[in-house]
Amino acid sequence: MRKIILISAVAIVASLLAFIASPPKSVAAEWTKADIGLEITYGLAHIIDWRQTRYIAKNPHLYHETNFALGEHPSTKKVDIYFGLTGIGHIAVTHLLSSKYRPIWQSVWIGIETSHIANNYSIGIKVDW
């Protein structure tokens, strides 16, 4: 689990550096089909992670959350607000990045989400629909 947290922290720092390095003239560059596909992929992974986190919140006697922003036993309302805001935030940052850095940002976050989903699945966390 510490490895996932470390990878997430490194990805956040790398993403912020890519965002800062993105030149102002490229803000809101037109999205390519690849950008749209990557963002849809990220969005689907984000939704699965969200629904798994809701499962954790509904089963505090079995699991605890490791995301420090949510705390060990968040309410489903807190989970919903967090994932809603981070989903919107991801789209906003994606939109602001230049076409050079956009797929890097998206791919890194797809990897992070996928690793969280896989870890959750491996310990028995279900998707709360």
LUMLUMFI-937475 format. One line per 4 residues: for each residue x, y, z of N, C-alpha, C. Coordinates in nm, 4 decimals, padded with zeros to 6 digits. Last residue first. Example, Ala and Ser with C-alpha at 12.3 -4.5 7.8 and 13.67 -1.06 7.14 Angstrom:
2
01.2850,-00.2250,00.7080,01.3670,-00.1060,00.7140,01.2900,00.0030,00.7870 | 01.3190,-00.5690,00.7800,01.2300,-00.4500,00.7800,01.3200,-00.3300,00.7800 .
***
This chain:
129
-02.2715,-00.0368,-00.6680,-02.3626,00.0212,-00.7669,-02.4934,00.0460,-00.6991 | -01.9615,-00.0639,-00.5583,-02.0933,-00.0324,-00.5030,-02.1792,00.0354,-00.6094 | -01.7501,-00.3222,-00.6170,-01.7965,-00.1972,-00.6760,-01.9392,-00.1750,-00.6278 | -01.5587,-00.4562,-00.3366,-01.6500,-00.4653,-00.4502,-01.6830,-00.3259,-00.5038 .
-01.2571,-00.5737,-00.2198,-01.3475,-00.4590,-00.2243,-01.4281,-00.4664,-00.3537 | -01.0647,-00.7740,-00.1926,-01.2053,-00.8084,-00.1806,-01.3040,-00.6937,-00.1855 | -00.8083,-00.7181,-00.2479,-00.8397,-00.7386,-00.1054,-00.9909,-00.7557,-00.0835 | -00.8053,-00.6827,-00.5202,-00.7244,-00.7921,-00.4651,-00.7535,-00.8183,-00.3177 .
-00.9557,-00.4492,-00.5530,-01.0117,-00.5783,-00.5968,-00.9382,-00.6941,-00.5297 | -00.7669,-00.2619,-00.4626,-00.8956,-00.2787,-00.3943,-00.9560,-00.4146,-00.4273 | -00.5676,-00.2954,-00.6584,-00.5384,-00.3220,-00.5179,-00.6678,-00.3470,-00.4410 | -00.7104,-00.2166,-00.8881,-00.6540,-00.3513,-00.8786,-00.6247,-00.3883,-00.7334 .
-00.7703,00.0522,-00.8234,-00.8776,-00.0439,-00.8518,-00.8269,-00.1865,-00.8328 | -00.5107,00.1582,-00.8030,-00.6015,00.1606,-00.6870,-00.7125,00.0569,-00.7044 | -00.4205,00.1204,-01.0643,-00.3509,00.0529,-00.9540,-00.4372,00.0512,-00.8280 | -00.5995,00.2833,-01.2044,-00.5979,00.1395,-01.2301,-00.5290,00.0643,-01.1166 .
-00.5248,00.5370,-01.1094,-00.6599,00.4846,-01.0841,-00.6629,00.3330,-01.1006 | -00.2603,00.5470,-01.2103,-00.2878,00.5580,-01.0665,-00.4237,00.4972,-01.0339 | -00.3045,00.5252,-01.4892,-00.2235,00.4268,-01.4173,-00.2497,00.4284,-01.2679 | -00.4487,00.7555,-01.5308,-00.5125,00.6270,-01.5626,-00.4371,00.5159,-01.4889 .
-00.2516,00.9400,-01.4633,-00.3686,00.9251,-01.3769,-00.4488,00.8001,-01.4081 | -00.0728,00.9029,-01.6770,-00.0271,00.8854,-01.5390,-00.1471,00.8606,-01.4480 | -00.2395,00.9703,-01.8935,-00.1865,00.8345,-01.8802,-00.1387,00.8062,-01.7385 | -00.2871,01.2448,-01.8512,-00.3978,01.1493,-01.8546,-00.3481,01.0072,-01.8306 .
-00.0231,01.3499,-01.8630,-00.1094,01.3711,-01.7461,-00.2190,01.2642,-01.7402 | 00.0351,01.2752,-02.1275,00.1187,01.2284,-02.0154,00.0376,01.2354,-01.8872 | -00.1510,01.4103,-02.2843,-00.1570,01.2631,-02.2762,-00.0703,01.2050,-02.1647 | -00.0727,01.6903,-02.2204,-00.2046,01.6349,-02.1885,-00.2044,01.4811,-02.1825 .
00.1652,01.7892,-02.3159,00.1642,01.7302,-02.1826,00.0328,01.6604,-02.1474 | 00.1054,01.8779,-02.5779,00.2283,01.8019,-02.5524,00.2205,01.7257,-02.4197 | -00.1149,02.0356,-02.5648,-00.1309,01.9047,-02.6309,-00.0074,01.8174,-02.6091 | -00.1140,02.1793,-02.2343,-00.0843,02.1818,-02.3777,-00.1010,02.0417,-02.4354 .
-00.3861,02.1957,-02.0001,-00.2537,02.1509,-02.0441,-00.2374,02.1613,-02.1952 | -00.6512,02.2569,-01.9560,-00.5521,02.3646,-01.9508,-00.4140,02.3241,-02.0025 | -00.7817,02.0117,-01.9651,-00.8158,02.1145,-02.0635,-00.7089,02.2245,-02.0699 | -00.6749,01.8884,-01.7408,-00.6530,01.8305,-01.8736,-00.6767,01.9356,-01.9815 .
-00.7843,02.0491,-01.5422,-00.6389,02.0494,-01.5629,-00.6066,01.9944,-01.7019 | -01.0579,01.9809,-01.5800,-01.0115,02.1200,-01.5904,-00.8617,02.1262,-01.6174 | -01.0627,01.7050,-01.5331,-01.1020,01.7561,-01.6649,-01.0495,01.8974,-01.6845 | -00.9865,01.7103,-01.2630,-00.9038,01.6418,-01.3626,-00.9357,01.6912,-01.5032 .
-01.1992,01.8470,-01.1444,-01.0642,01.9040,-01.1431,-00.9742,01.8412,-01.2465 | -01.4027,01.6597,-01.1763,-01.4126,01.7897,-01.2445,-01.2754,01.8543,-01.2532 | -01.2947,01.4618,-01.0067,-01.3259,01.4324,-01.1468,-01.3344,01.5594,-01.2295 | -01.2800,01.5930,-00.7649,-01.1544,01.5515,-00.8293,-01.1774,01.5144,-00.9751 .
-01.5563,01.6364,-00.7150,-01.4638,01.7494,-00.7311,-01.3345,01.7086,-00.8005 | -01.6509,01.3693,-00.7007,-01.7088,01.4660,-00.7935,-01.6129,01.5804,-00.8214 | -01.4977,01.2636,-00.4956,-01.4804,01.2112,-00.6312,-01.5431,01.3027,-00.7359 | -01.5876,01.4273,-00.2779,-01.4462,01.4177,-00.3142,-01.4297,01.3724,-00.4589 .
-01.8648,01.3738,-00.2739,-01.8151,01.5101,-00.2961,-01.6708,01.5071,-00.3437 | -01.8632,01.0952,-00.2199,-01.9267,01.1486,-00.3408,-01.8756,01.2885,-00.3741 | -01.7334,01.0892,00.0293,-01.6761,01.0179,-00.0850,-01.7316,01.0755,-00.2154 | -01.9187,01.2294,00.1838,-01.7833,01.2827,00.1682,-01.7146,01.2189,00.0475 .
-02.1330,01.0480,00.1625,-02.1475,01.1861,00.1140,-02.0104,01.2484,00.0901 | -02.0409,00.8251,00.2902,-02.0613,00.8160,00.1460,-02.0778,00.9557,00.0864 | -01.7791,00.9198,00.5212,-01.9196,00.8961,00.4880,-01.9318,00.8836,00.3362 | -01.4665,00.7464,00.5878,-01.5466,00.8595,00.5390,-01.6935,00.8207,00.5194 .
-01.2497,00.6341,00.7707,-01.3893,00.5914,00.7594,-01.4769,00.7086,00.7150 | -00.9944,00.7555,00.7414,-01.0091,00.6093,00.7426,-01.1521,00.5625,00.7188 | -00.9870,01.0313,00.5027,-00.9844,00.9729,00.6366,-01.0142,00.8237,00.6294 | -00.9657,01.1692,00.2645,-01.0967,01.1182,00.3047,-01.1002,01.0697,00.4492 .
-00.7013,01.2332,00.2390,-00.7995,01.3411,00.2207,-00.9386,01.2980,00.2663 | -00.5640,00.9933,00.2554,-00.5616,01.0830,00.3705,-00.6637,01.1959,00.3592 | -00.6798,00.6911,00.1615,-00.6638,00.8263,00.1084,-00.6741,00.9248,00.2246 | -00.7466,00.4520,00.2661,-00.6072,00.4931,00.2835,-00.5804,00.6321,00.2264 .
-01.0250,00.3322,00.4544,-00.9747,00.4092,00.3405,-00.8314,00.4515,00.3689 | -01.0842,-00.0012,00.5632,-01.0607,00.1405,00.5931,-00.9988,00.2053,00.4696 | -01.3218,-00.2695,00.6126,-01.2172,-00.1979,00.5398,-01.1988,-00.0576,00.5958 | -01.5134,-00.3801,00.7862,-01.4284,-00.4684,00.7050,-01.3059,-00.3982,00.6470 .
-01.6501,-00.1843,00.9095,-01.6103,-00.2967,00.9941,-01.5178,-00.3945,00.9193 | -01.7297,-00.0140,00.7072,-01.6153,00.0258,00.7913,-01.5667,-00.0847,00.8850 | -01.8787,-00.0233,00.4529,-01.8325,-00.1417,00.5255,-01.7127,-00.1098,00.6149 | -01.9261,00.2088,00.3210,-02.0431,00.1354,00.3698,-02.0071,00.0117,00.4521 .
-01.6688,00.2813,00.2428,-01.7418,00.3674,00.3368,-01.8617,00.2952,00.3983 | -01.6170,00.0789,00.0559,-01.5356,00.0889,00.1779,-01.6114,00.1682,00.2836 | -01.8052,00.1534,-00.1355,-01.8162,00.0219,-00.0718,-01.7370,00.0204,00.0592 | -01.6962,00.3977,-00.2139,-01.8285,00.3956,-00.1492,-01.8495,00.2621,-00.0759 .
-01.4714,00.2966,-00.3385,-01.4542,00.3757,-00.2163,-01.5870,00.3885,-00.1420 | -01.5854,00.1801,-00.5610,-01.5169,00.0954,-00.4639,-01.5003,00.1689,-00.3310 | -01.6773,00.4117,-00.6864,-01.7752,00.3141,-00.6398,-01.7121,00.2139,-00.5424 | -01.4292,00.5365,-00.7420,-01.5307,00.6033,-00.6597,-01.6270,00.5013,-00.6011 .
-01.3179,00.3499,-00.9176,-01.2506,00.3788,-00.7907,-01.3493,00.4444,-00.6935 | -01.5055,00.3768,-01.1282,-01.4900,00.2476,-01.0601,-01.4237,00.2673,-00.9245 | -01.4615,00.6482,-01.1963,-01.5929,00.6050,-01.1489,-01.5835,00.4708,-01.0752 | -01.1977,00.6352,-01.2846,-01.2314,00.7214,-01.1708,-01.3656,00.6785,-01.1111 .
-01.2271,00.4749,-01.5106,-01.1472,00.4259,-01.3979,-01.1797,00.5046,-01.2708 | -01.3812,00.6533,-01.6658,-01.4343,00.5216,-01.6297,-01.3588,00.4632,-01.5101 | -01.1992,00.8689,-01.6901,-01.3292,00.8868,-01.6259,-01.3903,00.7551,-01.5825 | -00.9884,00.7539,-01.8361,-00.9660,00.8018,-01.7002,-01.0996,00.8109,-01.6255 .
-01.1326,00.7079,-02.0741,-01.0725,00.5957,-02.0016,-01.0466,00.6344,-01.8570 | -01.1916,00.9717,-02.1419,-01.3013,00.8778,-02.1168,-01.2498,00.7580,-02.0368 | -00.9335,01.0624,-02.1823,-01.0141,01.1223,-02.0755,-01.1343,01.0338,-02.0421 | -00.8518,00.9086,-02.3997,-00.7813,00.8964,-02.2722,-00.8647,00.9523,-02.1575 .
-01.0354,01.0041,-02.5927,-01.0329,00.8630,-02.5545,-00.9644,00.8405,-02.4213 | -00.9568,01.2727,-02.6064,-01.0929,01.2384,-02.5650,-01.0991,01.0930,-02.5189 | -00.6961,01.2451,-02.7035,-00.7211,01.3130,-02.5756,-00.8573,01.2734,-02.5196 | -00.7525,01.1218,-02.9509,-00.6751,01.0488,-02.8497,-00.6960,01.1103,-02.7116 .
-00.8800,01.3251,-03.0845,-00.9563,01.2037,-03.0550,-00.8856,01.1216,-02.9474 | -00.7726,01.6309,-02.9192,-00.7679,01.5327,-03.0269,-00.8583,01.4145,-02.9890 | -00.8801,01.9551,-02.8359,-00.8658,01.8165,-02.7961,-00.8638,01.7272,-02.9193 | -00.6992,02.2590,-02.8650,-00.8050,02.1709,-02.9142,-00.7770,02.0262,-02.8752 .
-00.5881,02.4137,-02.5646,-00.5613,02.3625,-02.6993,-00.6726,02.2663,-02.7378 | -00.6013,02.5573,-02.3253,-00.7248,02.5206,-02.3944,-00.7000,02.4811,-02.5398 | -00.2871,02.7044,-02.3614,-00.4023,02.6818,-02.2761,-00.5254,02.6585,-02.3626 | -00.0660,02.7691,-02.5024,-00.1274,02.6409,-02.5341,-00.2513,02.6115,-02.4501 .
00.0402,03.0009,-02.4090,-00.0235,03.0066,-02.5403,-00.0983,02.8783,-02.5740 | 00.1705,02.9278,-02.1649,00.0385,02.9906,-02.1638,-00.0328,02.9899,-02.2994 | 00.3283,02.6004,-02.1629,00.3297,02.7425,-02.1973,00.1886,02.8013,-02.2062 | 00.3797,02.3922,-01.8936,00.2951,02.4109,-02.0110,00.2872,02.5600,-02.0443 .
00.5048,02.3705,-01.6542,00.5892,02.3843,-01.7730,00.5093,02.4100,-01.9003 | 00.2901,02.3266,-01.4828,00.3656,02.4524,-01.4712,00.4486,02.4780,-01.5966 | 00.2195,02.0679,-01.5684,00.1236,02.1781,-01.5766,00.1953,02.3128,-01.5740 | 00.4469,01.9246,-01.5028,00.4046,01.9311,-01.6438,00.3083,02.0475,-01.6637 .
00.4376,01.9584,-01.2251,00.5506,02.0117,-01.3015,00.5156,02.0242,-01.4495 | 00.2019,01.8184,-01.1693,00.2096,01.9616,-01.1411,00.3248,02.0266,-01.2179 | 00.2837,01.5609,-01.2450,00.1720,01.6263,-01.3140,00.1743,01.7774,-01.2919 | 00.4833,01.5114,-01.0595,00.5157,01.5138,-01.2025,00.4069,01.5851,-01.2817 .
00.3277,01.5172,-00.8232,00.4362,01.6136,-00.8422,00.4721,01.6250,-00.9906 | 00.1577,01.2985,-00.8771,00.1024,01.4322,-00.8525,00.2088,01.5383,-00.8774 | 00.3411,01.0889,-00.8970,00.2580,01.1252,-01.0132,00.1989,01.2645,-00.9971 | 00.4377,01.0800,-00.6363,00.5291,01.1116,-00.7462,00.4509,01.1560,-00.8690 .
00.2004,01.0022,-00.5066,00.2650,01.1291,-00.4735,00.3602,01.1730,-00.5846 | 00.1567,00.7481,-00.6223,00.0575,00.8548,-00.6369,00.1198,00.9915,-00.6102 | 00.3807,00.6112,-00.5313,00.3618,00.6295,-00.6755,00.2629,00.7430,-00.7008 | 00.3217,00.6174,-00.2555,00.4428,00.6816,-00.3070,00.4300,00.7093,-00.4565 .
00.0869,00.4657,-00.2523,00.0845,00.6040,-00.2036,00.2046,00.6799,-00.2579 | 00.1885,00.2218,-00.3455,00.0841,00.2908,-00.4221,00.0773,00.4375,-00.3814 | 00.3657,00.1609,-00.1374,00.4171,00.1773,-00.2726,00.3166,00.2540,-00.3586 | 00.1964,00.1222,00.0745,00.2859,00.2385,00.0770,00.3423,00.2673,-00.0615 .
00.0827,-00.1186,00.0000,00.0000,00.0000,00.0000,00.0878,00.1258,00.0000 .
***
